[in-house]
Amino acid sequence: MCGIAGCWNKSGADASIVERMAKQIQHRGPDDAGVWLNEKGDLAMAHRRLAIIDLSPAGHQPMTSPCGRFTLVFNGEIYNHPDLRADLEREGGHFDWRGHSDTETLLATLRHWGIKKTIQRINGMFAFVLWDSTERCLFLVRDRMGEKPLYYGCSGGSFLFGSELKSLVAHPHWQGDIDRNALTLYMRHNYIPAPRSIYQGISKLLPAHFVVVREAGQVISEPKCYWDLGQIAKSASADTKGSQEELLNELDELLRDAIGRRMAADVPLGVFLSGGFDSSTVVALMQAQSTMPVKTFTIGFHEKGYNEAVHAKAVANHLGTDHTELYVTPEEAMAVIPRLPAIWDEPFSDSSQIPTLLVSELARQHVTVSLSGDGGDELFCGYNRYTQGYQVWRILRFFPSPMRRVLGELLQALPGASLESLIRFLPTYFQIPHLADRLPKLADVVKESSGESYYHRLISHWEDPASVVLGGVEPLTVFDAPEQLPKLPGLRERMMYLDSMTYLPDDILTKIDRASMAVSLEARVPLLDHRVVEFAWKVPMSLKYRNGKGKWLLREVLYRYVPRKLMERPKMGFGVPIDAWLCGPLREWAEELLDKKRLREEGFFDPAPIRKMWQEHVNGKRRWHYYLWDVLMFQGWLERNKF
């Protein structure tokens, strides 16, 4: 795992400047650093190395091919690189390998097979930039699911690229004008969807895409897709083969291989264990392939409703892992908050970033690589919105639109917090968790006229973000063009596809990448092996959702290793009690950032709706913490990034 940065300017590139750009992301690679300048002197590329495979100098980057034509900077891991070496040699090539790093393997495949054939054959997480000195062009490439980040764009006449925005900001030509339209998308989603970034003119490379850059960054091709998840989802779901038992065995074997490949490392390795189905499956299959107890790591909270550590410990005890858990106090968790804007580099307000960072810090004290269970929800129908949310729409669609609008207005008028207090006296069956949080959202979604618009509103924070972002216009996204979606069997499948294209790379994988890399820890996500993704889409929904629960097939794999009684419990998110903190220990901090005069002077937000929400939240009328956290994380980011 590493960090990359570079600059291409026809007037000349300065190696010392690019070295400084890379130093901004040295947390991604504290073990080694390298800078390369082309013969013409107009392109400089830099690399920061976290040594994982082949710790010797043979893995040093930037790396140039023996023929001198190609130079590579690479961030990630190629899990099938030993197979690729064997394939190259079987095809008659002669190679004087300098070491056993996957970087050297990748460069050899790029040289002998070219970009298109190589990226179809590699299995891994990656973002890399390849310089072709003969064609005088750069290739920027990102992995299939978006595990590794890559930003690029022109600023002040220079073409810049890097693993994180902070490396681009370090260039003296940096201009950094905030994109208010991107800010509206952030207020809706709590992250900024690719290809946009918070800055005008700077893009995130989309997952499973590559771009070609020529003429010192003056000519940038349109991103080209090399692995079409929409086409995979469409064709796989229409061509399901195999009995239930055959598919169960196939998934078990496939997960074993995906996880086994990600256990290869020349440094200590472990795994995050939350106690949920996804992480427990990864741990179980790791332990099944290890001769030593696997190192597992869990963060616990003392607050009721936010702690799964006790379940994680039970799984660890059953599997016999070398388990480490840390119970975090509210003070320790909140101490992380001032660091968030520097780590995430652009506004990002998924509050589970806090425990993710804490568990990464815990793991890094013992290991350099940690596996993670992310991705199972999107692939195997795990989120509540695919189950409960979908069932709500199935009922709502039979009601006429006028009736739904009236229902929405009634729900909006209900005093959620007071109603929640009264419901506590009813039998447990009739109690609805976090009713005060759900009422405003439910009031909005019942008014929607189509399944796609219902889902869009269901996953949104601010309903009309352009009304609160001054000068902002919300751009159209994939959610606004349902006719362009692949023809999938139903709304539930379309929900899962959209999440895989947006929420997964731009929220979940961004969260795990920044949190782990901030402490120089490599995180690997075996459930997102592209073969597992392709398999998951050929599994019929009847084997994902059954008896009112998602992940049926994945659960059945886990039950081969862990007793059912250890796992049968309600799904719990990986979060922190932001709602209570804002009314208590974080209140003074939040009040300062949400000050009416300050908001007006900064000129990004209309203070009125924000102040109204803040007063309702602190007075206990409604819990608006998700919406307020969006504003607070932008304000914290802005405070750190004023130019």
Long-range contacts (C-beta under 8 A, 24 or more apart in sequence): 1-28, 1-29, 1-50, 1-52, 1-75, 1-76, 1-77, 1-517, 1-522, 2-28, 2-29, 2-47, 2-48, 2-49, 2-50, 2-61, 2-74, 2-75, 2-76, 2-163, 3-27, 3-28, 3-29, 3-47, 3-48, 3-75, 3-162, 3-163, 3-164, 3-167, 3-517, 4-45, 4-46, 4-47, 4-48, 4-73, 4-74, 4-75, 4-127, 4-128, 4-129, 4-150, 4-161, 4-162, 4-163, 5-45, 5-46, 5-47, 5-160, 5-161, 5-162, 5-163, 5-167, 5-168, 6-43, 6-44, 6-45, 6-46, 6-73, 6-129, 6-160, 6-161, 6-162, 7-43, 7-44, 7-158, 7-159, 7-160, 7-171, 8-42, 8-43, 8-44, 8-138, 8-158, 8-159, 8-213, 8-216, 8-217, 9-42, 9-157, 9-158, 9-159, 9-173, 9-216, 9-217, 10-42, 10-215, 10-216, 10-218, 11-42, 11-157, 12-41, 12-42, 13-37, 13-41, 13-42, 13-43, 13-44, 13-158, 14-44, 15-44, 15-46, 17-44, 17-170, 17-171, 17-172, 18-44, 18-45, 18-46, 19-46, 20-170, 21-46, 21-160, 21-162, 21-167, 21-168, 21-170, 21-171, 22-46, 22-47, 22-48, 22-167, 23-48, 23-170, 24-164, 24-166, 24-167, 24-169, 24-170, 25-162, 25-163, 25-164, 25-166, 25-167, 27-517, 27-518, 27-519, 27-520, 28-75, 28-163, 28-164, 28-517, 28-520, 29-520, 30-520, 31-55, 32-57, 32-60, 34-60, 34-61, 34-62, 35-62, 36-62, 36-64, 36-71, 36-73, 38-71, 38-131, 38-133, 39-133, 42-216, 43-131, 43-138, 43-216, 45-71, 45-73, 45-129, 45-131, 46-73, 47-73, 47-74, 50-368, 50-520, 50-522, 51-266, 51-267, 52-77, 52-265, 52-266, 52-267, 52-368, 52-369, 52-522, 53-77, 53-81, 53-100, 53-101, 53-102, 53-264, 53-265, 53-266, 54-99, 54-100, 54-101, 54-104, 54-266, 55-266, 55-267, 56-99, 58-98, 58-99, 58-100, 58-101, 58-104, 59-99, 59-101, 59-103, 59-104, 61-103, 63-103, 63-104, 63-107, 65-107, 65-108, 65-111, 66-96, 67-111, 68-133, 69-111, 69-132, 69-133, 69-134, 70-107, 70-110, 70-111, 70-130, 70-131, 70-132, 70-133, 71-130, 71-131, 71-133, 72-103, 72-106, 72-107, 72-110, 72-128, 72-129, 72-130, 72-131, 73-128, 73-129, 74-103, 74-106, 74-126, 74-127, 74-128, 75-126, 75-127, 75-128, 75-148, 75-150, 75-163, 76-124, 76-125, 76-126, 76-127, 76-128, 76-143, 76-147, 76-148, 77-102, 77-124, 77-125, 77-126, 77-262, 77-522, 77-524, 78-102, 78-105, 78-106, 78-122, 78-123, 78-124, 78-126, 79-123, 79-124, 79-261, 79-262, 79-264, 79-529, 80-121, 80-122, 80-123, 80-124, 80-261, 81-105, 81-106, 81-122, 81-124, 84-108, 84-109, 84-121, 84-122, 87-121, 88-112, 115-139, 115-141, 115-210, 116-226, 119-210, 119-226, 119-227, 120-226, 120-227, 123-261, 123-529, 123-530, 123-531, 125-524, 125-525, 125-528, 127-163, 127-205, 129-161, 136-214, 137-212, 137-213, 137-214, 138-212, 138-213, 138-214, 139-210, 139-211, 139-212, 139-213, 140-205, 140-210, 140-211, 140-213, 141-205, 141-209, 141-210, 142-205, 142-206, 142-207, 142-208, 142-209, 142-210, 143-207, 143-208, 144-207, 144-208, 144-227, 144-229, 144-530, 144-533, 145-207, 145-208, 145-375, 145-500, 145-504, 145-505, 145-509, 145-525, 145-528, 145-530, 145-533, 146-194, 146-206, 146-207, 146-208, 146-504, 146-505, 146-506, 146-509, 147-505, 147-509, 147-513, 147-525, 147-528, 148-513, 149-204, 149-510, 149-513, 150-204, 150-205, 151-197, 151-202, 151-203, 151-204, 151-205, 152-202, 152-203, 152-205, 152-211, 152-213, 152-220, 153-197, 153-199, 153-201, 153-202, 153-203, 154-201, 154-217, 154-218, 154-220, 155-201, 155-202, 158-217, 159-213, 159-216, 159-217, 159-218, 159-220, 160-202, 164-345, 164-514, 165-197, 165-198, 165-199, 165-202, 165-345, 165-346, 166-342, 166-345, 168-202, 169-641, 175-201, 176-641, 176-643, 177-201, 178-604, 180-469, 180-470, 180-471, 180-472, 180-473, 180-604, 181-472, 181-473, 181-474, 181-475, 182-475, 183-347, 183-465, 183-469, 183-472, 183-604, 183-634, 184-465, 184-466, 184-469, 184-472, 184-473, 184-474, 184-475, 185-465, 185-474, 185-475, 185-477, 186-347, 186-349, 186-465, 186-630, 186-634, 187-461, 187-462, 187-465, 187-468, 187-469, 187-630, 187-631, 188-460, 188-461, 188-462, 188-465, 188-474, 189-459, 189-460, 189-461, 189-502, 189-503, 189-506, 189-507, 190-348, 190-349, 190-350, 190-461, 190-507, 190-626, 190-629, 190-630, 191-348, 191-349, 191-350, 191-503, 191-506, 191-507, 191-510, 192-346, 192-347, 192-348, 192-506, 193-477, 193-502, 193-506, 194-505, 194-506, 195-223, 196-475, 197-346, 198-346, 198-347, 198-637, 199-346, 204-506, 207-501, 207-505, 227-530, 229-497, 229-500, 229-501, 229-533, 230-485, 230-486, 230-497, 230-501, 231-486, 232-533, 232-534, 232-537, 233-486, 233-488, 233-493, 233-497, 233-537, 234-486, 234-487, 234-488, 236-534, 236-537, 236-538, 237-488, 237-489, 237-493, 237-537, 237-538, 237-540, 239-538, 240-538, 240-539, 240-540, 241-538, 244-543, 247-539, 247-543, 247-553, 248-553, 248-556, 248-557, 250-535, 251-532, 251-535, 251-539, 251-553, 251-554, 251-557, 252-557, 252-560, 254-529, 254-531, 254-532, 254-535, 255-281, 255-285, 255-526, 255-527, 255-532, 255-557, 256-285, 256-288, 256-289, 257-531, 258-526, 258-527, 258-529, 258-531, 258-532, 259-285, 259-286, 259-289, 259-371, 259-526, 260-285, 260-289, 261-526, 261-529, 262-371, 262-524, 262-526, 263-289, 263-290, 263-371, 265-368, 265-369, 267-367, 267-368, 267-369, 268-295, 268-366, 268-367, 268-368, 268-369, 269-295, 269-367, 269-368, 269-369, 269-370, 269-371, 270-294, 270-295, 270-296, 270-297, 270-363, 270-366, 270-367, 270-369, 270-370, 270-371, 271-295, 271-296, 271-297, 271-370, 271-371, 271-372, 272-296, 272-297, 272-298, 272-359, 272-363, 272-370, 272-371, 272-372, 272-373, 272-523, 273-297, 273-298, 273-312, 273-315, 273-316, 273-321, 273-323, 274-298, 274-308, 274-312, 274-373, 274-574, 275-308, 275-309, 275-310, 275-311, 275-312, 275-313, 275-314, 275-315, 276-308, 276-311, 276-373, 276-571, 276-572, 277-373, 277-376, 277-382, 277-551, 277-554, 277-555, 277-558, 277-567, 278-373, 278-374, 278-375, 278-376, 278-377, 278-382, 278-527, 278-554, 279-312, 279-372, 279-373, 280-315, 280-373, 280-558, 280-562, 280-567, 281-373, 281-376, 281-527, 281-554, 281-557, 281-558, 281-561, 282-371, 282-372, 282-373, 282-526, 282-527, 283-315, 283-316, 283-319, 283-321, 284-315, 284-319, 284-558, 284-561, 284-562, 285-561, 286-371, 287-319, 287-320, 287-321, 287-561, 288-561, 292-322, 293-320, 293-321, 293-322, 294-319, 294-321, 294-322, 295-321, 295-322, 295-324, 295-363, 295-366, 295-367, 296-321, 296-322, 296-323, 296-324, 297-323, 297-324, 297-325, 297-359, 297-362, 297-363, 297-366, 297-370, 298-323, 298-324, 298-325, 298-326, 298-359, 299-325, 299-326, 299-327, 299-328, 299-355, 299-358, 299-359, 299-362, 300-325, 300-326, 300-327, 300-328, 301-327, 301-328, 301-333, 301-355, 301-576, 302-327, 302-329, 303-330, 303-577, 303-580, 305-572, 305-577, 306-572, 306-575, 306-576, 306-577, 308-572, 308-574, 311-566, 311-569, 314-566, 315-562, 315-566, 315-567, 318-562, 318-563, 318-566, 319-561, 319-562, 324-362, 324-366, 326-358, 326-362, 328-355, 328-358, 330-577, 330-581, 330-585, 331-585, 332-358, 333-358, 333-576, 334-581, 334-585, 334-586, 337-586, 337-589, 337-636, 338-636, 339-518, 340-633, 340-636, 341-633, 341-636, 341-637, 341-639, 341-640, 341-641, 342-640, 343-514, 343-515, 343-518, 344-510, 344-514, 344-637, 345-514, 346-637, 347-630, 347-633, 347-634, 347-637, 348-507, 348-510, 348-511, 348-514, 348-633, 349-629, 349-630, 349-632, 349-633, 349-634, 350-507, 350-511, 351-575, 351-576, 351-578, 351-629, 352-511, 352-573, 352-574, 352-575, 352-576, 353-511, 353-514, 353-515, 354-576, 355-574, 355-575, 355-576, 356-511, 356-512, 356-515, 356-574, 357-515, 357-518, 357-519, 360-515, 360-516, 360-518, 360-519, 360-521, 360-523, 361-519, 363-521, 364-519, 364-520, 364-521, 367-521, 368-520, 368-521, 368-522, 369-521, 369-522, 369-523, 369-524, 370-516, 370-521, 370-522, 370-523, 370-524, 371-523, 371-524, 371-525, 371-526, 372-512, 372-523, 372-524, 372-525, 373-525, 373-527, 374-504, 374-508, 374-509, 374-512, 374-525, 374-527, 374-528, 375-504, 375-508, 375-525, 375-527, 375-528, 375-533, 376-527, 376-551, 376-554, 377-499, 377-550, 377-551, 378-496, 378-499, 378-500, 378-503, 378-504, 379-496, 379-500, 379-527, 379-532, 379-533, 379-536, 379-537, 380-536, 380-539, 380-544, 380-550, 380-551, 380-552, 380-553, 380-554, 381-492, 381-496, 381-541, 381-544, 381-545, 381-550, 381-551, 382-550, 382-551, 382-571, 383-499, 383-550, 384-571, 385-455, 385-458, 385-459, 385-495, 386-492, 386-495, 386-496, 386-545, 386-550, 387-545, 387-548, 387-549, 387-550, 389-455, 389-458, 389-495, 390-491, 390-492, 390-495, 392-442, 392-445, 393-451, 393-454, 393-455, 393-491, 396-446, 396-454, 397-451, 401-447, 401-449, 404-446, 404-447, 404-448, 405-447, 407-446, 408-443, 408-444, 408-446, 408-447, 409-443, 410-443, 411-439, 411-442, 411-443, 411-446, 412-439, 412-440, 412-443, 414-439, 415-621, 416-440, 416-622, 416-623, 417-620, 417-621, 417-622, 417-623, 434-623, 436-622, 436-623, 437-579, 437-623, 437-625, 437-626, 439-622, 440-622, 440-624, 450-482, 451-491, 451-494, 452-479, 452-482, 452-485, 452-491, 452-494, 455-479, 455-491, 455-494, 455-495, 455-498, 456-480, 459-499, 459-503, 461-626, 461-627, 461-630, 462-627, 462-630, 467-606, 467-609, 468-605, 468-606, 468-609, 468-610, 469-604, 469-605, 469-606, 470-603, 470-604, 470-605, 470-606, 477-502, 478-502, 489-541, 490-541, 492-541, 492-545, 493-541, 500-533, 578-625, 578-626, 578-629, 579-617, 579-623, 579-625, 582-617, 582-618, 582-625, 582-628, 582-629, 583-617, 583-618, 583-620, 587-618, 590-614, 590-628, 590-632, 593-631, 593-632, 593-635, 593-636, 593-639, 594-628, 594-631, 594-632, 594-635, 602-638, 604-634, 604-638, 605-631
